[in-house]
């Protein structure tokens, strides 16, 4: 399965030495629940089998390896994620993990456009600074 690789790789939940910490952008409800999530070197919520927050992880983490530009209403992919080629291949198949991931992200983003467009802008600004973003074909 596509995202099973994430628990092994864990690259997105670690910051290489010499780089600035990654402050995860949180929605208002996520801030109430989590306070803040900052990856200085290794995310405090990362366990041996991946994220220990499960379904409660922040939307920005659920969205990864995607990034969303609210101004252009377009998605990007972090080229440093080793799943990029497989993700793009799966997008062509309805019902695949990648297709489902993108569909769920689109639904949540529709809600966030209504409730918190500022969050979407802040999240994309962080993504642009931190990730090597490539347009989704």
ZADO-897367 format. One line per 10 residues: number of its first residue (from 1); their letters; for each residue x, y, z of N, C-alpha, C, O. Coordinates in Angstrom, 3 decimals. Atoms other than C-alpha are relative to their C-alpha. Layout:
BEGIN
NUM = A = X Y Z X Y Z X Y Z X Y Z  ...
END
This chain:
BEGIN
1 = XXXXXXXXXX = 0.839 -1.169 0.000 0.000 0.000 0.000 0.890 1.240 0.000 1.967 1.248 0.596  -0.791 -1.203 0.239 1.227 3.460 -0.898 0.513 0.653 1.281 1.720 0.840 1.432  -0.412 -0.754 -1.178 1.269 5.211 2.472 0.617 -0.858 1.103 1.061 -0.318 2.116  -0.701 0.841 -0.960 2.628 2.177 4.361 1.489 0.344 0.027 2.161 0.167 1.043  -1.410 -0.378 0.099 6.024 3.389 3.167 0.342 1.145 0.952 1.486 1.267 1.389  -0.237 -1.177 -0.850 5.634 6.536 5.287 0.511 -0.376 1.385 1.371 0.312 1.935  -0.423 0.425 -1.327 6.052 4.658 8.564 1.464 -0.424 0.007 2.132 -0.344 1.037  -1.396 0.407 0.120 9.405 3.382 7.312 0.885 1.207 -0.307 1.931 1.383 0.317  -0.800 -1.134 0.471 10.683 6.539 5.593 0.132 1.093 1.072 1.242 1.438 1.475  0.094 -1.025 -1.038 9.610 9.186 8.148 0.764 1.283 -0.318 0.987 2.102 0.573
11 = XXXXXXXXXX = -0.766 -1.185 0.383 11.543 11.839 6.197 -0.757 1.297 0.285 -0.161 2.284 0.717  0.796 -1.215 -0.160 8.695 14.348 6.403 -0.141 0.422 1.454 -0.521 1.560 1.728  0.164 -0.294 -1.423 8.685 14.181 10.207 1.333 0.305 0.680 1.424 0.350 1.907  -1.326 -0.318 -0.505 12.367 15.012 10.580 0.547 1.205 -0.751 0.267 1.395 -1.934  -0.654 -1.157 0.604 14.346 18.177 9.922 1.501 -0.249 0.070 2.048 -0.506 1.143  -1.440 0.240 0.053 17.942 17.765 8.793 0.759 1.077 0.777 0.339 2.231 0.850  -0.848 -0.931 -0.733 20.652 19.368 10.866 0.413 1.152 -0.915 0.708 0.953 -2.093  -0.365 -1.177 0.768 21.444 22.888 9.740 -1.193 0.737 -0.586 -1.046 1.852 -1.088  1.223 -0.638 0.498 17.843 23.651 8.715 -0.815 0.541 1.169 -0.735 0.040 2.290  0.875 -0.592 -1.011 15.375 25.809 10.609 -1.084 -0.988 0.397 -1.469 -1.838 -0.406
21 = XXXXXXXXXX = 1.125 0.851 -0.418 12.671 24.069 12.652 -1.222 0.265 -0.879 -1.392 1.356 -1.423  1.240 -0.088 0.779 9.381 23.417 10.870 -1.172 0.137 0.958 -1.515 -0.804 1.674  1.195 -0.241 -0.815 6.403 24.975 12.650 -1.204 -0.419 -0.840 -1.491 0.197 -1.867  1.160 0.490 0.729 3.340 23.031 11.510 -1.142 1.002 0.159 -1.490 1.389 1.274  1.126 -0.929 -0.020 0.498 25.374 10.572 -1.221 -0.738 0.534 -1.545 -1.834 0.078  1.164 0.634 -0.614 -2.557 24.613 12.689 -1.245 0.853 -0.189 -1.180 2.082 -0.184  1.286 -0.692 0.013 -6.223 25.485 12.321 -0.308 0.403 1.445 0.378 -0.035 2.369  0.375 -0.443 -1.347 -7.924 27.156 15.310 -0.329 -1.192 0.906 0.102 -1.230 2.058  0.360 1.157 -0.836 -9.370 23.840 16.537 1.215 -0.879 0.292 1.305 -1.468 1.369  -1.224 0.777 -0.239 -6.001 22.092 16.124 0.864 0.676 1.061 1.489 0.000 1.878
31 = XXXXXXXXXX = -0.761 -0.735 -1.021 -4.338 24.852 18.196 -0.570 -0.268 1.390 0.180 -0.446 2.349  0.629 0.280 -1.292 -6.876 24.275 20.985 0.369 -1.400 0.485 0.635 -1.606 1.670  -0.243 1.395 -0.350 -6.250 20.533 20.906 1.480 -0.304 0.229 1.829 -1.029 1.161  -1.411 0.375 -0.024 -2.489 20.408 20.312 0.938 1.071 0.547 2.075 0.772 0.910  -0.880 -1.096 -0.411 -1.135 23.807 21.330 0.849 0.448 -1.173 0.533 1.426 -1.849  -0.840 -0.245 1.167 1.617 23.783 18.761 0.719 -1.298 -0.350 0.859 -2.199 0.477  -0.796 1.138 0.454 3.580 21.281 16.720 1.177 0.590 -0.767 1.010 1.173 -1.839  -1.211 -0.525 0.627 7.144 22.237 15.887 1.004 -1.136 -0.104 1.316 -1.801 0.884  -1.004 1.044 0.205 9.646 19.849 14.379 1.362 0.676 0.005 1.776 1.304 -0.969  -1.343 -0.562 -0.108 13.032 20.937 15.619 0.976 -0.918 -0.738 1.705 -0.462 -1.618
41 = XXXXXXXXXX = -0.780 1.024 0.714 14.809 17.746 14.507 -0.889 -1.188 -0.357 -0.849 -1.698 -1.477  0.885 1.157 0.179 12.228 14.966 14.951 -1.323 0.340 0.677 -1.343 0.824 1.809  1.312 -0.312 -0.563 8.496 15.362 15.496 -0.227 -0.806 1.276 0.021 -2.011 1.322  0.247 0.644 -1.289 7.547 14.601 19.087 -1.107 -1.050 -0.070 -1.220 -1.894 0.819  1.108 0.948 0.150 4.516 12.653 17.818 0.362 -1.187 -0.885 -0.492 -2.017 -1.196  -0.448 1.081 0.886 6.579 10.303 15.646 0.446 -1.201 0.816 1.341 -1.107 1.656  -0.376 1.247 -0.661 6.761 6.727 16.858 0.671 -0.929 -0.994 0.899 -0.550 -2.142  -0.670 0.972 0.866 8.416 3.634 15.421 -0.840 -0.388 -1.212 -0.295 -0.758 -2.252  0.885 0.402 1.094 5.369 2.926 13.241 -0.647 1.203 -0.678 -1.647 1.055 -1.380  0.550 -1.205 0.628 4.735 6.524 12.141 -0.634 0.920 1.030 -0.333 0.856 2.222
51 = XXXXXXXXXX = 0.634 -1.010 -0.848 2.587 9.306 13.531 -0.912 -0.656 1.038 -1.766 -1.480 0.710  0.803 0.551 -1.086 1.075 8.487 16.907 -1.318 0.751 0.199 -2.156 0.336 1.000  1.252 -0.742 -0.114 -1.680 11.095 16.485 -1.128 -0.632 -0.803 -2.298 -0.337 -0.560  1.015 0.668 0.811 -3.489 8.935 13.925 -0.890 1.002 -0.718 -0.395 1.923 -1.367  0.954 -0.889 0.670 -6.642 10.650 12.650 -0.031 1.401 0.599 -0.609 2.310 0.004  -0.021 -1.301 -0.659 -6.043 13.541 15.071 1.179 0.873 -0.429 1.361 1.971 0.098  -1.141 -0.819 0.413 -2.923 14.752 13.279 -0.475 1.227 -0.759 -1.549 1.213 -1.361  0.390 -1.250 0.664 -2.993 18.288 11.883 -0.272 -0.187 -1.493 0.297 -1.065 -2.142  0.348 0.093 1.418 -4.498 18.857 8.449 1.230 0.122 -0.896 1.332 -0.587 -1.897  -1.210 -0.159 0.812 -1.125 20.022 7.082 0.783 -1.301 -0.104 1.376 -1.591 -1.143
61 = XXXXXXXXXX = -0.675 1.300 0.013 0.336 16.641 8.036 -0.797 -1.021 -0.810 -0.219 -1.834 -1.532  0.846 0.893 0.793 -2.630 14.771 6.554 0.138 0.305 -1.482 0.103 -0.601 -2.315  -0.108 -0.432 1.389 -2.229 16.778 3.358 1.309 -0.459 -0.639 1.347 -0.778 -1.827  -1.312 0.367 0.523 1.456 15.921 2.985 -0.051 -1.379 -0.668 -0.705 -2.281 -0.144  -1.036 -0.779 0.675 3.094 15.139 0.533 -0.530 1.084 -0.943 0.217 1.632 -1.754  0.583 -1.054 0.820 0.707 17.575 -1.115 0.098 1.350 0.706 0.235 1.432 1.927  0.098 -1.373 -0.481 0.634 21.331 -0.724 -1.047 0.674 -0.863 -1.186 0.349 -2.042  1.090 -0.647 0.722 -2.238 23.586 -1.732 0.216 1.509 -0.042 0.419 2.150 0.989  -0.109 -1.444 0.194 -1.959 27.091 -3.169 -1.412 0.566 -0.128 -2.058 0.372 -1.158  1.381 -0.493 0.042 -5.245 28.848 -2.311 -0.207 1.128 -1.014 -1.330 1.337 -1.471
71 = XXXXXXXXXX = 0.140 -1.075 0.984 -4.547 31.769 -4.665 -0.277 -0.553 -1.393 -1.106 -0.025 -2.134  0.165 0.628 1.320 -4.280 29.517 -7.718 -0.974 -1.173 0.023 -1.359 -1.705 -1.018  0.844 1.186 -0.186 -6.486 26.766 -6.291 0.613 -1.218 -0.690 -0.046 -1.926 -1.452  -0.732 1.099 0.625 -3.850 24.229 -7.313 0.827 -0.748 1.042 1.209 -0.203 2.078  -0.769 0.866 -0.877 -1.994 21.357 -5.707 1.414 -0.181 -0.519 1.678 -0.147 -1.721  -1.395 0.286 0.290 1.718 20.694 -5.556 0.416 -1.222 0.802 -0.285 -1.640 1.724  -0.521 1.194 -0.657 3.799 17.708 -4.455 1.423 0.288 0.441 2.183 0.909 -0.301  -1.370 -0.163 -0.475 6.966 17.721 -2.348 0.892 -1.011 -0.714 0.779 -2.218 -0.503  -0.860 0.863 0.816 9.603 16.360 -4.723 0.975 -0.823 0.835 1.538 -1.796 0.334  -0.891 0.780 -0.858 11.679 15.124 -1.774 -0.669 -1.263 0.544 0.006 -2.128 1.105
81 = XXXXXXXXXX = 0.707 1.200 -0.445 9.002 12.550 -0.943 0.251 -1.117 -1.008 0.011 -0.940 -2.202  -0.298 1.103 0.926 10.031 9.186 -2.408 -1.237 -0.643 -0.634 -1.096 -1.500 -1.506  1.222 0.569 0.566 6.382 8.360 -3.198 -0.489 0.735 -1.249 -1.510 0.349 -1.819  0.517 -0.862 1.056 6.075 11.003 -5.942 -0.397 -0.757 -1.268 -1.522 -0.594 -1.740  0.322 0.696 1.253 6.228 8.745 -9.016 -1.196 -0.934 0.157 -2.079 -0.966 -0.699  1.108 0.926 -0.240 3.897 6.131 -7.532 -1.300 0.763 0.250 -2.359 0.360 -0.231  1.180 -0.822 -0.278 1.496 8.810 -6.259 -0.593 0.503 -1.313 -1.799 0.392 -1.536  0.471 -0.523 1.287 1.278 10.389 -9.727 -0.621 -1.113 -0.849 -1.640 -0.902 -1.507  0.546 1.128 0.769 0.725 6.974 -11.328 -1.364 -0.402 0.550 -2.282 -0.700 -0.215  1.273 0.400 -0.612 -2.046 6.163 -8.849 -1.111 1.028 -0.221 -2.289 0.672 -0.219
91 = XXXXXXXXXX = 1.043 -1.018 0.205 -3.842 9.457 -9.462 -0.867 -0.310 -1.212 -2.003 0.158 -1.296  0.741 0.359 1.212 -4.939 8.020 -12.805 -1.032 -1.094 0.262 -1.874 -1.378 -0.589  0.878 1.128 -0.319 -6.778 5.184 -11.035 -1.013 0.392 1.074 -0.645 0.597 2.231  1.055 -0.307 -0.961 -10.095 5.984 -9.373 -0.016 -1.073 1.086 0.038 -2.269 0.800  0.040 0.931 -1.122 -10.226 4.430 -5.925 1.364 -0.349 0.563 1.442 -1.012 1.598  -1.338 0.274 -0.517 -6.449 4.230 -5.491 0.240 0.839 1.258 -0.509 1.776 1.537  -0.308 -0.762 -1.209 -4.868 5.494 -2.277 0.281 1.468 -0.322 -0.194 2.361 0.379  -0.326 -1.379 0.375 -3.500 8.586 -4.021 -1.253 0.754 -0.431 -1.446 1.907 -0.047  1.236 -0.636 0.461 -6.826 9.343 -5.696 -0.902 0.326 1.195 -1.488 1.407 1.252  0.808 -0.205 -1.198 -8.648 8.952 -2.360 0.601 1.103 0.867 -0.128 1.949 1.385
101 = XXXXXXXXXX = -0.690 -1.024 -0.793 -6.040 11.077 -0.540 -0.275 1.386 -0.572 -0.606 2.310 0.171  0.236 -1.291 0.637 -6.419 13.905 -3.056 -1.468 0.413 0.120 -1.760 1.581 0.378  1.435 -0.299 -0.114 -10.231 13.688 -3.002 -0.364 0.462 1.406 -1.121 1.418 1.573  0.266 -0.398 -1.386 -10.321 13.867 0.802 0.594 1.377 0.290 -0.023 2.192 0.976  -0.638 -1.307 -0.189 -7.897 16.803 0.760 -0.844 1.093 -0.643 -1.031 2.160 -0.057  0.828 -0.992 0.684 -10.075 18.632 -1.757 -1.258 0.322 0.803 -1.661 1.482 0.889  1.205 -0.216 -0.804 -13.151 18.157 0.431 0.313 0.843 1.234 -0.438 1.761 1.564  -0.370 -0.769 -1.192 -11.383 19.470 3.530 0.389 1.427 -0.374 0.086 2.366 0.361  -0.410 -1.336 0.441 -9.922 22.397 1.591 -1.215 0.844 -0.360 -1.219 2.051 -0.118  1.233 -0.724 0.287 -13.392 23.356 0.374 -0.575 0.579 1.279 -1.016 1.728 1.297
111 = XXXXXXXXXX = 0.486 -0.481 -1.297 -14.451 23.634 4.020 0.907 1.086 0.569 0.427 2.074 1.125  -0.939 -0.986 -0.530 -11.298 25.522 4.979 -0.078 1.328 -0.754 0.146 2.385 -0.165  0.187 -1.240 0.764 -11.878 28.048 2.165 -1.133 0.822 0.617 -1.064 2.050 0.669  1.152 -0.674 -0.596 -15.203 28.852 3.845 0.312 0.524 1.398 -0.072 1.640 1.747  -0.191 -0.291 -1.407 -14.003 28.858 7.448 1.315 0.703 0.335 1.374 1.510 1.262  -1.324 -0.475 -0.400 -10.304 29.723 7.420 0.944 0.131 -1.196 1.933 -0.593 -1.306  -0.864 -0.175 1.168 -8.819 30.960 4.171 1.387 0.497 0.415 2.370 0.244 -0.282  -1.294 -0.449 -0.507 -6.057 32.613 6.227 0.906 -1.168 0.347 2.116 -1.116 0.123  -0.776 1.205 -0.306 -4.967 29.187 7.428 0.622 -0.553 -1.274 1.807 -0.888 -1.291  -0.505 0.558 1.251 -4.624 27.976 3.841 1.167 0.822 -0.547 2.141 0.261 -1.048
121 = XXXXXXXXXX = -1.085 -0.869 0.469 -2.468 30.975 2.921 1.256 -0.207 0.841 2.353 -0.349 0.300  -1.158 0.204 -0.886 -0.213 30.546 5.962 0.646 -1.363 -0.234 1.870 -1.482 -0.263  -0.523 1.342 0.199 0.125 26.819 5.364 0.809 -0.073 -1.302 1.879 -0.681 -1.338  -0.729 0.031 1.268 1.150 27.332 1.737 1.309 0.782 0.101 2.314 0.370 -0.478  -1.237 -0.771 -0.169 3.700 29.992 2.721 1.077 -0.844 0.683 2.240 -0.813 0.281  -0.943 0.885 -0.690 5.336 27.518 5.116 0.486 -1.082 -0.960 1.681 -1.372 -1.013  -0.374 1.057 0.943 5.288 24.791 2.466 0.986 0.500 -1.052 1.948 -0.195 -1.381  -0.886 -0.572 1.021 6.929 27.056 -0.131 1.403 0.199 0.568 2.395 -0.042 -0.120  -1.299 -0.234 -0.626 9.712 27.921 2.299 0.734 -1.294 0.322 1.964 -1.330 0.304  -0.619 1.198 -0.538 10.323 24.369 3.453 0.161 -1.138 -1.011 1.116 -1.909 -0.921
131 = XXXXXXX = 0.008 1.156 0.895 9.561 21.961 0.595 0.382 0.376 -1.433 0.331 1.540 -1.828  -0.305 -0.144 1.425 10.630 21.460 -3.023 -1.255 -0.380 -0.770 -1.436 -1.537 -1.150  1.342 0.268 0.548 7.170 21.791 -4.568 0.006 -0.088 -1.520 0.615 0.726 -2.214  0.179 0.209 1.441 6.294 20.468 -8.021 -1.481 -0.082 -0.297 -2.236 -0.672 0.476  1.425 0.085 0.342 2.954 20.892 -9.785 -0.423 -1.453 -0.223 0.362 -2.279 -0.689  0.556 1.332 0.274 0.739 17.822 -9.945 -0.450 -0.012 -1.450 -1.174 0.883 -1.885  0.384 0.040 1.427 0.329 16.759 -13.572 -1.488 -0.220 -0.201 -1.955 -0.276 -1.339
END
